[in-house]
Amino acid sequence: MMLALRLSAPLRIKSAGTETIRDVSTLQDASEILVDWPHAKRGPFYQTAREQIEAALEGRATAAQAQEAFSAFCAHAGVLVR
């Protein structure tokens, strides 16, 4: 069963390769971004974020844990807008 989980605060990110800003307010939004992320740019931060988001959506981790991992991934990838 997939849960609808909102982030405690939306994250603003730049779309990869563009200057378009996207507000990410749910774990589903974050999951979509990771699914669309270029394969060549995936690494350990990506993998951790993906695993934490999937676990939270399935009720095996908290939304806060998933948000922390996704935020770290975005910061590492240089797409987090502060």
C-alpha positions as a Python dict, from the first residue, in 0.01 Angstrom:
ca = {
    (1, 'M'): (0, 0, 0),
    (2, 'M'): (139, 340, -100),
    (3, 'L'): (90, 625, 142),
    (4, 'A'): (41, 990, 45),
    (5, 'L'): (310, 1171, 241),
    (6, 'R'): (371, 1545, 241),
    (7, 'L'): (710, 1691, 318),
    (8, 'S'): (733, 1900, 635),
    (9, 'A'): (833, 2193, 412),
    (10, 'P'): (842, 2200, 32),
    (11, 'L'): (1185, 2182, -129),
    (12, 'R'): (1263, 2406, -423),
    (13, 'I'): (1485, 2253, -685),
    (14, 'K'): (1613, 2348, -1028),
    (15, 'S'): (1530, 2095, -1295),
    (16, 'A'): (1848, 1926, -1414),
    (17, 'G'): (2005, 2117, -1700),
    (18, 'T'): (1756, 2407, -1687),
    (19, 'E'): (1676, 2707, -1473),
    (20, 'T'): (1316, 2591, -1417),
    (21, 'I'): (1228, 2588, -1046),
    (22, 'R'): (1004, 2311, -915),
    (23, 'D'): (844, 2291, -572),
    (24, 'V'): (855, 1939, -430),
    (25, 'S'): (587, 1902, -163),
    (26, 'T'): (523, 1526, -146),
    (27, 'L'): (730, 1212, -147),
    (28, 'Q'): (552, 1115, -468),
    (29, 'D'): (691, 1433, -630),
    (30, 'A'): (1038, 1343, -506),
    (31, 'S'): (1001, 988, -636),
    (32, 'E'): (904, 1117, -982),
    (33, 'I'): (1216, 1335, -991),
    (34, 'L'): (1435, 1038, -903),
    (35, 'V'): (1271, 815, -1164),
    (36, 'D'): (1343, 1079, -1430),
    (37, 'W'): (1699, 1147, -1307),
    (38, 'P'): (1963, 1071, -1574),
    (39, 'H'): (2117, 726, -1525),
    (40, 'A'): (2469, 862, -1578),
    (41, 'K'): (2426, 1101, -1282),
    (42, 'R'): (2302, 846, -1029),
    (43, 'G'): (2525, 751, -739),
    (44, 'P'): (2520, 676, -365),
    (45, 'F'): (2319, 989, -272),
    (46, 'Y'): (2064, 901, -539),
    (47, 'Q'): (2043, 540, -421),
    (48, 'T'): (1996, 638, -57),
    (49, 'A'): (1723, 889, -143),
    (50, 'R'): (1546, 637, -367),
    (51, 'E'): (1555, 366, -99),
    (52, 'Q'): (1434, 600, 178),
    (53, 'I'): (1149, 740, -32),
    (54, 'E'): (1031, 394, -136),
    (55, 'A'): (1051, 275, 226),
    (56, 'A'): (849, 575, 349),
    (57, 'L'): (586, 531, 77),
    (58, 'E'): (551, 168, 186),
    (59, 'G'): (536, 260, 558),
    (60, 'R'): (880, 115, 643),
    (61, 'A'): (1049, 454, 711),
    (62, 'T'): (935, 799, 816),
    (63, 'A'): (864, 1087, 581),
    (64, 'A'): (1128, 1285, 773),
    (65, 'Q'): (1394, 1023, 697),
    (66, 'A'): (1299, 1025, 329),
    (67, 'Q'): (1295, 1405, 314),
    (68, 'E'): (1639, 1423, 475),
    (69, 'A'): (1782, 1177, 220),
    (70, 'F'): (1615, 1356, -74),
    (71, 'S'): (1735, 1697, 49),
    (72, 'A'): (2092, 1563, 82),
    (73, 'F'): (2069, 1420, -270),
    (74, 'C'): (1946, 1753, -412),
    (75, 'A'): (2219, 1947, -231),
    (76, 'H'): (2485, 1703, -354),
    (77, 'A'): (2350, 1724, -712),
    (78, 'G'): (2355, 2106, -696),
    (79, 'V'): (1984, 2146, -772),
    (80, 'L'): (1858, 2260, -431),
    (81, 'V'): (1742, 2623, -434),
    (82, 'R'): (1798, 2791, -98),
}
